[in-house]
Amino acid sequence: MSCSQAFQLFRSCTGSLSARSVARASVPAVRRRAAVSTRFYSDDRAQSAEDTDNKSETNAPGDSASDPTLEKLQKKEAEVVDLTGRLRYLQADFLNLQRNAAREKEQTKDFAITRFATDLLETVDVLSIALKSVPQSALAQSSASNSAPSSDRPAEKSAEAYLNELYTGVEMTQRQLLQTLFKYGVKPFDPTGDKFDPNRHEALYQAPIPGKEPGTVFDCQKSGYMIKDRVLRAAQVGVVQEQS
């Protein structure tokens, strides 16, 4: 074998060895590339799964946080309704209290003289008894004697004249006293002929009276008195008794 042939054989062996080494070296590279690409895709899927979990985790606390907030709002709304109702009730109670206070004040003003007027009625009764004690016939005789012509010399007054003047003075006093009581809402009433009312009348006695309905008032010993719409003193009366 010559030198040129040996050199060509060496070159061909060297080329085959280089091709094999390159092919062997390329196989791990391809495998590594496939592994890298496969790992890349698996990483993406894992990342997307982690993102989904994170989103669910972030949404879950929000939902759990919204429930207490809603409950708090509902509680506050219930408290507002309750306080509004209480405020309305208090306002109504305050208005009623104002009306009652005004009415009580007015009643106190109207009935402040009740005790004084009750004591004063005894004086009116005494004057009434004094006027009833003088008969009308005596007054007529005294008025006739006063109207008789007098002589030139003035004569002394008779007893009938003095009686007439006294009667007139007592009557004027009683009338003035009743007018004063009338200014303060005190009014007398005579229930003769009315149906007996225990709230307004005081029965002193009963008697059978023919021709009169039983239970009616036929005699008034003392007149009754009203102050505004209240009975200041009941009238003392006699009532017709039912005949057996």
Secondary structure, DSSP 4 states (H G I P E B T S, - for coil): --HHHHHHHHHHHHHHHHHHHHHHHHHHHHHHHHHHHHHHHHHHHHHHHHHHHHHHHHHHHHHHHHHHHHHHHHHHHHHHHHHHHHHHHHHHHHHHHHHHHHHHHHHHHHTTTHHHHHHHHHHHHHHHHHHHTS-HHHHHHHHHHHHSPP-SSPPPPPHHHHHHHHHHHHHHHHHHHHHHHHHTTEEEE--TTSBP-TTTEEEEEEE--TTS-TTBEEEEEE-EEEETTEEEE-EEEEEEPPP-
